[in-house]
């Protein structure tokens, strides 16, 4: 039995709390990376685990080997369009067990893409993010550097998406890296389309995008109007969380209000 009010509030909060800087996620604790080569001294900005696994700065340095390039070696750079840049969401996906869970989450600027809403309802009730190619734009994104085991686990949480290699990108990261190739998830359902364009996430900074911006609650209300206009919004969200068949049927209806992803320089990996 779900806690109705908490579940609805959670759905409306997507993409959850996105910081304004790069960080290192260690066992549910988000440690700011204020400068590269060392971690910020003091305490983490947030703890997103209920487990009592206090992590000290010295432990973090030992886990990650942050002096030098070992933090990035043998890891796959995966662009996080929406909530995968949030320590809260990543901690839900990567539950702490025995071994330390360490994920570098690096902020950067990506040219020629806007983060928009997908044309589907997630099982937790939100309308999630996906990219759209938009010449002349520049978006602030996060890149998660995932180990092979973390990548396998991430795949299991992204069944509504294809995993792709992106070539010929222009991605400048805060750690000084400039990537012309990265990986990312792209919605299998297309991009939500309304009044002649896709809809950008208000929470993701993007310059010169041609699209309308909406916050999560606004886009949920719009989707409700499109596929179930007789429903009160909270009831609509709760039904999408509770009943898988209703959620699937409404996603199918939402496909009528979608457009395809338009970037040609990708290869589907999974």
Secondary structure, DSSP 8 states (H G I E B T S, - for coil): ---HHHHHHHHHTTT----SS-EEEETTEEEE-SBTTB--SS--SEE--SS-----HHHHHHHH--SSGGGTTT-EEEEE-SGGG-HHHHHHHS---SS--EEEEEEEEEEEEEEEEBSS--TTS---EEEEEEEEEEEEEEEEEE-HHHHHHHHHT-TTEEEEEEEEEEEEETTS-EEEEEEEEEETT-EEEETTEEEEETTS-EES--SEEE-HHHHHHHHHHHH-TTS-HHHHHHHHHH-HHHHHHHHHHHGGGEE-----SEEE--
